[in-house]
Amino acid sequence: MACGNARLRPVRTHLARSLWVTLETLHDVVYFAGDVRRTGIALGLKGYWMTYFAFRAAPLGPVPAAVVTAAFSGFHPGMVAKSLPGAWSRTTPGACVQARAAVSTAALREVGVDPQACEQAARLLAPAAAAADPTGRPLFAANAALGLPRDAVTRLWQLATTLREHRGDGHIAALVSEGISGLQAHLLQVADRRFPDVLIRQARGWSGEEWAAAAKALQSRGLLTADPTPRLTPTGQAVLEAVESRTDKRAWTGGLALLGEHGAEEVIALLQPSVHAVVASGMLPEVSPTGLSHPR
């Protein structure tokens, strides 16, 4: 899963971030739908995490663990290595691409998303995804190279996936520009109360010792306090806000601007009932490692 990029639509949120909240909610069924693990096992994969890494990495082809560790950002290399490249001896990337789309479509249909709204939103999003700048965005480029399905719900899910990876790739670039590693990004987000440290540390495979060492490095830069529960310093807050702002701006100028403000707002309005249906289903966790918060 990509690094958390935002809270749920605060006042005066950048339009790119508001659109991300909408698309991310629909995309996230690929992680949390009840049939995801069973679908992976049916392909020969070992369980949830092998399924996760294989499904998300599948558009890249049969890549090794090091490539996925770099592209996903924030996962412990050893956690990725438990799944890749082993997954590719059990199934193929092509089979994973088809399976992830099928299980996500079924989940969205089951909760009652509106196929007509998906069709209309996909019609607006497709040109933006096709024209978006792929520079330095490997997960976006790999997803954008996939053909768009005919089914309206599947097509919308794939476009949501492609554009969330565009934003995620840009988010990693923004972190790198500030000298922040994937692990360190988690600590900054925890200090900003995005999610509990235990949740994200366990979901990304880091040990307590590695977590503490990353905290110490951020404290030495004046980004975190030295308290037992570290907090953002004013400098740390400024760095985190700069990363988020740059992520929003590059998501917009790198692709979403083709929609225009009216088009982006129309997509959000079209998909809002579907977003509400997914949240109301209880499928998604109230606090997710993806950075979304969906209190029920």
FIFIRO-137636 format. One line per 10 residues: number of its first residue (from 1); for each residue x, y, z of N, C-alpha, C. Coordinates in steps of 0.1 Angstrom, whole numbers. Layout:
BEGIN
NUM = X:Y:Z:X:Y:Z:X:Y:Z; ... .
This chain:
BEGIN
1 = 8:-12:0:0:0:0:9:13:0; 4:23:-7:11:35:-8:12:42:5; 22:51:7:23:60:19:10:68:21; 6:70:34:-6:79:36:-3:93:31; -13:98:24:-10:112:18:-19:122:24; -30:119:31:-39:130:34:-49:125:45; -55:135:51:-67:132:59:-79:133:51; -91:130:57:-103:130:49:-109:144:47; -106:150:36:-111:163:32:-112:174:42; -101:179:48:-102:190:57:-107:203:49 .
11 = -109:213:57:-114:226:50:-103:231:41; -107:236:29:-98:241:19:-88:232:14; -92:219:13:-82:209:8:-80:211:-7; -68:209:-11:-64:210:-25:-73:200:-33; -78:204:-44:-87:195:-52:-81:182:-56; -68:182:-58:-62:169:-61:-63:159:-50; -62:165:-37:-63:156:-26:-77:151:-23; -87:160:-26:-101:156:-25:-104:145:-34; -99:146:-46:-101:136:-57:-94:123:-52; -82:124:-47:-75:112:-42:-83:105:-32 .
21 = -90:112:-22:-98:105:-12:-109:97:-18; -115:103:-28:-126:95:-36:-121:83:-42; -110:85:-50:-105:74:-58:-98:63:-49; -91:67:-39:-85:58:-30:-95:49:-23; -106:55:-19:-116:47:-12:-121:35:-21; -123:38:-34:-128:28:-43:-117:18:-46; -104:23:-48:-93:14:-51:-91:5:-39; -92:9:-27:-88:1:-15:-95:-12:-13; -106:-14:-20:-113:-27:-19:-104:-38:-23; -94:-36:-31:-85:-46:-36:-76:-51:-24 .
31 = -75:-44:-13:-68:-48:-1:-77:-54:9; -89:-49:10:-98:-52:22:-110:-60:19; -113:-63:6:-125:-71:3:-123:-85:9; -134:-91:13:-133:-104:20:-127:-115:11; -128:-114:-2:-124:-125:-11:-110:-123:-16; -103:-113:-12:-89:-110:-17:-80:-122:-14; -79:-125:-1:-70:-136:3:-73:-149:-4; -86:-152:-5:-90:-165:-11:-87:-165:-26; -89:-153:-32:-85:-152:-46:-71:-155:-49; -62:-149:-40:-48:-151:-42:-44:-166:-40 .
41 = -50:-172:-29:-47:-186:-27:-51:-195:-39; -63:-191:-45:-67:-199:-56:-58:-198:-68; -49:-188:-68:-39:-187:-79:-26:-194:-75; -26:-199:-63:-14:-206:-58:-5:-197:-49; -9:-185:-46:-2:-177:-37:-4:-181:-22; 5:-178:-13:5:-184:0:-5:-178:9; -8:-165:8:-17:-159:18:-19:-144:15; -23:-137:25:-26:-123:23:-15:-115:17; -3:-115:24:7:-106:20:14:-109:7; 15:-122:4:20:-126:-9:10:-121:-20 .
51 = -3:-122:-17:-13:-117:-26:-12:-102:-28; -10:-95:-17:-9:-81:-18:2:-76:-27; 14:-81:-24:26:-77:-32:24:-82:-46; 20:-94:-49:18:-98:-62:8:-90:-70; -4:-88:-64:-14:-80:-71:-10:-66:-74; -4:-59:-64:-1:-45:-66:11:-44:-76; 21:-53:-75:32:-52:-84:30:-58:-98; 19:-65:-100:17:-73:-112:19:-65:-125; 14:-52:-126:16:-45:-138:31:-42:-141; 40:-43:-132:54:-41:-134:61:-53:-141 .
61 = 53:-65:-141:59:-77:-146:66:-85:-134; 73:-96:-137:78:-105:-127:91:-99:-120; 89:-87:-114:101:-80:-108:105:-86:-95; 118:-85:-91:123:-90:-78:119:-81:-67; 122:-86:-55:118:-78:-43:124:-64:-42; 136:-63:-46:143:-50:-45:136:-39:-52; 130:-42:-64:123:-32:-72:110:-28:-65; 103:-38:-60:91:-35:-53:93:-27:-40; 103:-31:-33:107:-23:-21:109:-8:-24; 116:-6:-35:119:8:-39:106:15:-44 .
71 = 98:8:-52:86:14:-58:75:16:-48; 73:7:-38:62:8:-29:66:18:-18; 78:18:-13:83:27:-3:77:24:11; 85:23:21:80:21:34:79:7:40; 80:-3:31:80:-17:36:94:-21:39; 95:-29:50:108:-35:53:112:-45:41; 124:-44:36:129:-52:25:126:-67:28; 128:-71:40:127:-85:44:112:-90:42; 103:-81:45:89:-84:44:85:-86:29; 90:-78:21:88:-79:6:94:-92:1 .
81 = 106:-95:6:114:-107:1:107:-120:5; 98:-120:15:91:-132:18:81:-136:7; 77:-126:-1:67:-128:-11:72:-128:-25; 82:-120:-28:87:-118:-41:102:-121:-41; 107:-128:-52:100:-132:-64:93:-145:-63; 92:-151:-51:85:-164:-50:71:-165:-56; 64:-154:-55:50:-154:-61:50:-157:-76; 61:-153:-83:61:-156:-97:64:-170:-101; 68:-178:-91:69:-193:-94:56:-200:-92; 46:-192:-86:33:-198:-83:22:-194:-93 .
91 = 24:-182:-98:14:-176:-108:21:-166:-116; 14:-159:-125:20:-150:-134:14:-136:-131; 22:-125:-135:17:-112:-133:3:-110:-141; 2:-115:-153:-10:-114:-160:-22:-120:-153; -20:-131:-147:-31:-137:-139:-35:-129:-127; -25:-122:-121:-28:-114:-109:-35:-101:-114; -31:-95:-125:-38:-83:-130:-53:-87:-132; -56:-98:-138:-70:-102:-141:-77:-105:-128; -70:-112:-118:-77:-115:-106:-80:-103:-97; -71:-94:-96:-73:-82:-88:-84:-74:-93 .
101 = -85:-73:-106:-96:-65:-112:-110:-72:-109; -110:-85:-111:-122:-93:-109:-127:-92:-94; -118:-94:-85:-122:-94:-71:-126:-80:-66; -120:-69:-72:-123:-56:-68:-137:-52:-74; -139:-56:-87:-152:-53:-93:-163:-60:-86; -161:-72:-82:-172:-80:-75:-175:-73:-61; -164:-68:-54:-166:-62:-42:-174:-49:-43; -171:-41:-53:-177:-28:-56:-192:-31:-60; -194:-40:-68:-208:-43:-72:-216:-48:-60; -210:-56:-51:-217:-62:-40:-222:-51:-30 .
111 = -214:-40:-29:-218:-30:-19:-228:-20:-26; -230:-21:-39:-240:-13:-46:-235:0:-53; -223:0:-58:-218:11:-65:-227:13:-78; -227:25:-82:-236:29:-94:-228:27:-107; -231:17:-115:-224:15:-127:-225:26:-137; -236:33:-137:-237:45:-146:-228:56:-142; -228:58:-129:-219:69:-124:-204:65:-127; -201:52:-125:-187:47:-128:-184:50:-143; -194:47:-152:-192:50:-166:-189:64:-169; -197:73:-163:-195:88:-165:-182:93:-159 .
121 = -179:88:-147:-166:92:-141:-154:87:-149; -155:75:-154:-144:69:-162:-142:77:-175; -153:81:-181:-152:89:-193:-144:102:-191; -146:108:-179:-138:120:-175:-124:117:-172; -122:106:-165:-108:103:-159:-99:97:-170; -104:90:-179:-96:83:-189:-86:92:-197; -90:103:-202:-81:112:-209:-70:118:-200; -73:120:-187:-63:125:-178:-53:115:-175; -57:102:-173:-48:91:-170:-39:89:-183; -45:90:-194:-37:87:-207:-27:98:-209 .
131 = -30:110:-205:-21:121:-208:-11:125:-197; -13:119:-185:-5:122:-173:10:119:-176; 18:128:-169:33:126:-171:38:114:-163; 44:105:-170:49:93:-163:64:94:-158; 70:106:-159:84:108:-155:85:104:-140; 94:94:-137:97:91:-124:85:84:-117; 76:79:-124:64:73:-118:62:58:-123; 70:49:-119:69:35:-124:56:28:-122; 50:29:-110:37:22:-108:26:28:-116; 26:41:-117:16:48:-126:18:43:-141 .
141 = 31:44:-146:33:40:-160:29:26:-163; 32:17:-153:29:3:-155:14:1:-156; 6:8:-147:-8:6:-147:-14:13:-159; -9:25:-163:-14:32:-175:-12:24:-187; -2:15:-188:0:7:-200:-10:-5:-201; -18:-8:-191:-28:-18:-191:-40:-13:-200; -46:-22:-207:-58:-18:-214:-69:-16:-205; -78:-6:-208:-90:-4:-200:-101:-14:-203; -106:-20:-192:-117:-30:-194:-129:-24:-200; -138:-32:-206:-151:-27:-211:-161:-25:-200 .
151 = -161:-33:-190:-170:-32:-179:-168:-19:-172; -179:-11:-170:-178:2:-165:-172:3:-150; -176:-7:-142:-171:-7:-128:-156:-11:-128; -153:-21:-136:-139:-25:-137:-130:-14:-142; -135:-7:-152:-128:4:-159:-126:15:-149; -136:19:-141:-134:29:-131:-124:25:-120; -125:12:-116:-115:8:-106:-101:9:-111; -99:5:-124:-85:5:-129:-80:20:-130; -89:29:-135:-85:43:-135:-82:48:-122; -90:45:-112:-88:49:-98:-74:44:-93 .
161 = -71:32:-97:-58:26:-93:-47:33:-100; -48:35:-113:-37:42:-121:-34:55:-115; -45:63:-112:-43:77:-108:-38:77:-93; -42:68:-85:-37:68:-71:-22:64:-71; -18:56:-81:-4:52:-82:4:64:-87; -2:72:-96:4:85:-101:7:94:-89; -3:96:-80:-1:104:-69:9:98:-59; 9:85:-57:18:78:-48:32:79:-52; 35:77:-65:48:79:-70:53:93:-68; 44:103:-70:48:117:-68:51:120:-53 .
171 = 43:113:-45:45:115:-30:59:110:-26; 63:99:-31:76:93:-28:87:103:-33; 85:109:-45:95:118:-50:96:131:-41; 84:135:-35:84:146:-26:91:143:-13; 90:131:-9:97:127:3:112:126:1; 116:121:-10:130:120:-14:136:134:-15; 129:144:-20:134:157:-21:136:164:-8; 130:159:3:132:164:16:141:155:24; 147:145:18:156:136:25:149:127:35; 137:123:32:129:115:41:127:101:35 .
181 = 131:90:43:130:77:38:115:72:40; 112:61:34:99:55:36:96:52:51; 105:46:58:103:44:72:102:57:80; 110:67:77:109:79:84:96:86:81; 90:85:69:77:91:66:67:85:75; 67:72:78:57:67:87:58:73:101; 70:76:106:71:82:119:66:96:119; 68:103:109:63:117:108:47:117:108; 42:107:101:27:106:100:21:102:113; 28:93:120:24:89:133:24:101:143 .
191 = 35:108:142:36:120:150:25:130:147; 20:130:135:9:139:131:-5:133:133; -4:121:140:-17:114:144:-25:109:133; -18:105:122:-25:99:110:-30:85:114; -22:78:121:-25:64:126:-16:60:137; -20:50:145:-11:45:156:2:39:151; 12:41:159:25:36:155:25:21:154; 18:14:163:17:-1:162:11:-6:149; 1:1:145:-6:-3:132:3:-2:121; 10:9:119:18:10:106:31:3:108 .
201 = 37:2:120:49:-5:121:47:-20:118; 37:-26:123:34:-40:121:30:-43:106; 22:-34:101:18:-35:87:29:-34:77; 40:-27:81:51:-25:72:63:-33:75; 63:-41:86:73:-51:89:85:-46:96; 85:-34:103:97:-29:109:97:-33:124; 109:-36:129:111:-40:143:111:-27:152; 110:-29:164:110:-18:174:124:-11:174; 135:-19:172:148:-13:171:150:-4:159; 145:-9:148:146:-1:135:137:12:136 .
211 = 125:11:142:116:22:144:123:32:153; 129:28:164:136:37:173:148:44:167; 155:37:158:167:43:152:162:54:142; 151:51:135:146:61:126:141:74:133; 135:71:145:130:83:153:142:91:158; 153:84:161:165:91:166:171:100:154; 171:94:142:176:102:131:168:114:128; 155:113:129:146:125:127:148:135:139; 150:130:151:152:139:162:165:147:160; 175:140:154:188:147:152:187:158:142 .
221 = 177:157:133:174:167:123:165:178:128; 160:176:140:151:186:146:137:185:141; 133:173:136:120:171:130:110:165:140; 115:157:150:107:151:160:113:155:174; 104:156:184:108:158:197:114:145:203; 121:146:214:127:135:220:119:129:231; 106:132:231:96:126:241:95:111:239; 90:104:250:87:90:249:77:87:237; 68:96:235:59:96:223:63:108:215; 71:106:205:76:118:198:65:126:191 .
231 = 67:139:191:58:148:184:65:156:173; 58:161:164:64:169:154:69:182:160; 81:186:156:86:200:160:80:209:149; 81:222:151:76:232:141:83:229:127; 96:226:128:104:222:116:98:210:109; 95:200:118:90:187:113:76:189:106; 68:198:113:55:201:107:56:208:94; 66:217:93:68:224:80:72:215:69; 81:205:72:86:195:62:74:187:58; 66:182:67:55:173:64:45:181:55 .
241 = 42:193:59:33:201:51:38:204:37; 51:206:36:58:208:23:56:196:14; 58:184:20:57:172:12:43:170:7; 33:172:16:19:171:12:15:181:1; 20:193:3:16:204:-7:22:201:-20; 35:196:-20:42:193:-33:35:181:-40; 30:171:-31:23:160:-37:10:164:-44; 3:173:-37:-9:178:-43:-7:185:-56; 3:194:-56:6:203:-68:11:194:-80; 19:184:-77:24:176:-88:14:166:-93 .
251 = 5:162:-84:-6:153:-89:-15:161:-99; -17:174:-95:-25:182:-104:-18:186:-117; -6:192:-116:0:197:-128:5:185:-136; 8:173:-130:13:162:-137:2:154:-144; -10:157:-142:-21:149:-149:-35:154:-147; -39:157:-134:-53:160:-131:-58:173:-137; -48:182:-140:-52:195:-145:-60:194:-158; -58:183:-165:-66:182:-177:-81:181:-175; -85:176:-163:-99:175:-159:-104:189:-157; -96:198:-152:-100:211:-147:-108:210:-134 .
261 = -110:221:-128:-117:221:-115:-131:216:-116; -138:220:-127:-152:215:-128:-152:200:-131; -143:195:-139:-143:181:-141:-139:173:-129; -130:177:-121:-126:170:-109:-138:170:-99; -144:182:-98:-156:182:-89:-167:174:-93; -169:173:-107:-179:164:-112:-176:149:-109; -164:145:-110:-160:131:-107:-163:128:-93; -159:137:-84:-162:135:-70:-177:134:-67; -185:143:-73:-199:142:-71:-205:130:-76; -201:125:-88:-206:113:-94:-203:101:-85 .
271 = -191:101:-79:-187:89:-72:-190:89:-57; -195:100:-52:-197:102:-38:-207:91:-33; -218:88:-39:-227:77:-34:-220:64:-34; -211:61:-44:-204:48:-44:-194:48:-32; -187:59:-30:-178:60:-18:-185:57:-5; -197:64:-4:-205:62:8:-209:47:10; -212:40:-2:-216:26:-1:-205:18:4; -193:20:-1:-181:13:3:-178:14:18; -179:27:22:-176:30:37:-187:24:45; -200:25:41:-211:20:49:-210:4:50 .
281 = -204:-2:41:-204:-17:41:-195:-22:52; -186:-14:58:-177:-18:68:-165:-26:63; -164:-26:50:-153:-34:44:-139:-28:47; -138:-14:47:-126:-8:50:-124:-6:65; -111:-6:69:-109:-4:84:-111:11:87; -114:14:99:-117:28:103:-105:37:101; -93:31:104:-80:38:102:-72:28:94; -68:33:82:-61:24:73:-46:28:71; -37:18:68:-24:22:65:-22:30:52; -33:30:44:-32:39:32:-33:54:35 .
291 = -37:57:48:-38:71:52:-52:76:52; -62:68:48:-76:72:49:-81:69:63; -91:77:67:-98:75:79:-113:75:76; -120:64:79:-134:62:76:-142:58:89; -143:67:98:-151:64:110:-165:60:106; -171:50:112:-184:45:109:-193:48:121 .
